[in-house]
Amino acid sequence: MTPMNDAPINTTAINATLDDTNSVNEAQAAETPEVISSIDANGLAEAIRAAGCAVTPIERDNQIQLHSAGHGVGFQVVWGNAVEAGVYADFTLSCALRVAGGEIPSAVFQGWHRSKRFARLAAHGELIVLEMDVTLFGGITRGHLESTLRLWVMMVGEFLLYLRSAAAEGEKAPGTAVAG
């Protein structure tokens, strides 16, 4: 009976296999997108630009506010939960428009919420506000963030079309027009 330990070990083949495995792991790591679970004003401004919008940072009360526009209508970033000073795990994109006549018919909200996803309408006095929450909790890729921002810009465009349609319908019923 021959002991199993008598066979010579081919260390060259093992080393080559390990080198190949390390090369594959390095290639996979290079292809794996960076996952982010928080963002600061500069990082979000960069992502907004990558989504195709200009962005203006404005410092107010020792905090950087971001203002941008989609389809010619301004929107802003409302910061959410801070994980440290100036770094956030979530934020809300917000686009507010003043309403002619001061009151928004409830049918405008109901129609939007029945037919649209991803962004909600809210009333704040004479303002009708389109809002979309973006969360980075648990981690997302930069590509996902940029896609979410492009979706937001698309929602702003649909918001304007929706309000124009609601205003046209409102003109048929006096006192219910919504200004865009």
Stockholm file with secondary structure:
# STOCKHOLM 1.0

chainA/1-180         MTPMNDAPINTTAINATLDDTNSVNEAQAAETPEVISSIDANGLAEAIRAAGCAVTPIERDNQIQLHSAGHGVGFQVVWGNAVEAGVYADFTLSCALRVAGGEIPSAVFQGWHRSKRFARLAAHGELIVLEMDVTLFGGITRGHLESTLRLWVMMVGEFLLYLRSAAAEGEKAPGTAVAG
#=GR chainA/1-180 SS CCCGGGSCCCHHHHHHHHHHHHHHHHHHHHHSCCEESCEEHHHHHHHHHHTTCCEEEEEETTEEEEEEEETTEEEEEEECCEEETTEESEEEEEEEEECTTSCCCHHHHHHHHHHCCSCEEEEETTEEEEEEEEECTTCEEHHHHHHHHHHHHHHHHHHHHHHHHHHHHHHHSTTCCCCC
#=GC SS_cons         CCCGGGSCCCHHHHHHHHHHHHHHHHHHHHHSCCEESCEEHHHHHHHHHHTTCCEEEEEETTEEEEEEEETTEEEEEEECCEEETTEESEEEEEEEEECTTSCCCHHHHHHHHHHCCSCEEEEETTEEEEEEEEECTTCEEHHHHHHHHHHHHHHHHHHHHHHHHHHHHHHHSTTCCCCC
//
